[in-house]
């Protein structure tokens, strides 16, 4: 399975990148937003993908996010 992480996913460029990868099979997508976003507010997002709040200027926030990404063997 391919892992895609999109920074700024709630912006116009991030949403276009998301749309591109949503068409691919066997892809797990994490969208990163400073504010985070309710899944209910983002209707194009399938159940197997998610948007999370991550502060890319904060090392602890990045480490917490990375620790939750499933490891493929």
ChimeraX commands (.cxc) that place a marker at each C-alpha (Angstrom):
marker #1 position 0.00,0.00,0.00 radius 0.5
marker #1 position 1.28,3.46,-0.90 radius 0.5
marker #1 position 1.35,6.14,1.83 radius 0.5
marker #1 position 0.63,9.74,0.78 radius 0.5
marker #1 position 0.94,12.67,3.21 radius 0.5
marker #1 position -0.46,15.98,1.93 radius 0.5
marker #1 position 0.41,19.16,3.78 radius 0.5
marker #1 position -2.09,22.01,3.53 radius 0.5
marker #1 position -4.85,19.65,2.44 radius 0.5
marker #1 position -7.64,22.11,3.29 radius 0.5
marker #1 position -6.28,24.70,0.83 radius 0.5
marker #1 position -7.04,24.78,-2.88 radius 0.5
marker #1 position -3.74,23.22,-4.00 radius 0.5
marker #1 position -3.90,20.56,-1.28 radius 0.5
marker #1 position -7.44,19.62,-2.28 radius 0.5
marker #1 position -6.40,19.19,-5.92 radius 0.5
marker #1 position -3.53,16.93,-4.87 radius 0.5
marker #1 position -5.96,14.96,-2.70 radius 0.5
marker #1 position -8.37,14.52,-5.62 radius 0.5
marker #1 position -5.53,13.15,-7.75 radius 0.5
marker #1 position -4.53,10.51,-5.21 radius 0.5
marker #1 position -8.10,9.54,-4.29 radius 0.5
marker #1 position -8.33,7.95,-7.75 radius 0.5
marker #1 position -5.47,5.55,-7.01 radius 0.5
marker #1 position -6.07,2.12,-5.53 radius 0.5
marker #1 position -4.10,0.75,-2.57 radius 0.5
marker #1 position -3.31,4.23,-1.24 radius 0.5
marker #1 position -3.54,5.47,2.34 radius 0.5
marker #1 position -3.81,9.26,2.46 radius 0.5
marker #1 position -3.16,11.49,5.45 radius 0.5
marker #1 position -4.06,15.12,4.96 radius 0.5
marker #1 position -2.33,17.57,7.28 radius 0.5
marker #1 position -3.90,20.85,8.32 radius 0.5
marker #1 position -2.78,23.30,11.03 radius 0.5
marker #1 position -6.35,23.55,12.28 radius 0.5
marker #1 position -7.45,20.00,11.65 radius 0.5
marker #1 position -10.86,19.43,10.11 radius 0.5
marker #1 position -13.93,17.44,10.96 radius 0.5
marker #1 position -14.38,14.54,8.56 radius 0.5
marker #1 position -18.04,15.61,8.22 radius 0.5
marker #1 position -16.83,18.94,6.78 radius 0.5
marker #1 position -14.82,17.22,4.05 radius 0.5
marker #1 position -17.29,15.16,1.97 radius 0.5
marker #1 position -14.85,13.93,-0.71 radius 0.5
marker #1 position -12.83,11.96,1.85 radius 0.5
marker #1 position -13.35,8.16,1.78 radius 0.5
marker #1 position -13.39,6.24,5.05 radius 0.5
marker #1 position -9.86,4.85,4.69 radius 0.5
marker #1 position -8.20,8.28,4.65 radius 0.5
marker #1 position -8.04,11.04,7.23 radius 0.5
marker #1 position -7.24,14.65,7.91 radius 0.5
marker #1 position -5.33,15.45,11.06 radius 0.5
marker #1 position -4.16,18.61,12.78 radius 0.5
marker #1 position -0.35,18.83,12.81 radius 0.5
marker #1 position 1.77,21.88,13.53 radius 0.5
marker #1 position 4.73,21.47,11.17 radius 0.5
marker #1 position 6.69,24.03,13.21 radius 0.5
marker #1 position 6.37,21.92,16.37 radius 0.5
marker #1 position 8.63,18.86,16.65 radius 0.5
marker #1 position 6.41,17.20,19.26 radius 0.5
marker #1 position 3.34,17.58,17.04 radius 0.5
marker #1 position 5.19,16.02,14.10 radius 0.5
marker #1 position 6.53,13.16,16.24 radius 0.5
marker #1 position 3.06,12.39,17.57 radius 0.5
marker #1 position 1.65,12.31,14.03 radius 0.5
marker #1 position 4.43,10.08,12.68 radius 0.5
marker #1 position 4.08,7.65,15.59 radius 0.5
marker #1 position 0.46,6.98,14.61 radius 0.5
marker #1 position 1.18,6.05,10.99 radius 0.5
marker #1 position 0.80,2.28,10.57 radius 0.5
marker #1 position 3.99,0.45,9.61 radius 0.5
marker #1 position 3.68,-1.91,6.63 radius 0.5
marker #1 position 5.77,-5.12,6.68 radius 0.5
marker link #1:1,2 radius 0.2
marker link #1:2,3 radius 0.2
marker link #1:3,4 radius 0.2
marker link #1:4,5 radius 0.2
marker link #1:5,6 radius 0.2
marker link #1:6,7 radius 0.2
marker link #1:7,8 radius 0.2
marker link #1:8,9 radius 0.2
marker link #1:9,10 radius 0.2
marker link #1:10,11 radius 0.2
marker link #1:11,12 radius 0.2
marker link #1:12,13 radius 0.2
marker link #1:13,14 radius 0.2
marker link #1:14,15 radius 0.2
marker link #1:15,16 radius 0.2
marker link #1:16,17 radius 0.2
marker link #1:17,18 radius 0.2
marker link #1:18,19 radius 0.2
marker link #1:19,20 radius 0.2
marker link #1:20,21 radius 0.2
marker link #1:21,22 radius 0.2
marker link #1:22,23 radius 0.2
marker link #1:23,24 radius 0.2
marker link #1:24,25 radius 0.2
marker link #1:25,26 radius 0.2
marker link #1:26,27 radius 0.2
marker link #1:27,28 radius 0.2
marker link #1:28,29 radius 0.2
marker link #1:29,30 radius 0.2
marker link #1:30,31 radius 0.2
marker link #1:31,32 radius 0.2
marker link #1:32,33 radius 0.2
marker link #1:33,34 radius 0.2
marker link #1:34,35 radius 0.2
marker link #1:35,36 radius 0.2
marker link #1:36,37 radius 0.2
marker link #1:37,38 radius 0.2
marker link #1:38,39 radius 0.2
marker link #1:39,40 radius 0.2
marker link #1:40,41 radius 0.2
marker link #1:41,42 radius 0.2
marker link #1:42,43 radius 0.2
marker link #1:43,44 radius 0.2
marker link #1:44,45 radius 0.2
marker link #1:45,46 radius 0.2
marker link #1:46,47 radius 0.2
marker link #1:47,48 radius 0.2
marker link #1:48,49 radius 0.2
marker link #1:49,50 radius 0.2
marker link #1:50,51 radius 0.2
marker link #1:51,52 radius 0.2
marker link #1:52,53 radius 0.2
marker link #1:53,54 radius 0.2
marker link #1:54,55 radius 0.2
marker link #1:55,56 radius 0.2
marker link #1:56,57 radius 0.2
marker link #1:57,58 radius 0.2
marker link #1:58,59 radius 0.2
marker link #1:59,60 radius 0.2
marker link #1:60,61 radius 0.2
marker link #1:61,62 radius 0.2
marker link #1:62,63 radius 0.2
marker link #1:63,64 radius 0.2
marker link #1:64,65 radius 0.2
marker link #1:65,66 radius 0.2
marker link #1:66,67 radius 0.2
marker link #1:67,68 radius 0.2
marker link #1:68,69 radius 0.2
marker link #1:69,70 radius 0.2
marker link #1:70,71 radius 0.2
marker link #1:71,72 radius 0.2
marker link #1:72,73 radius 0.2
view
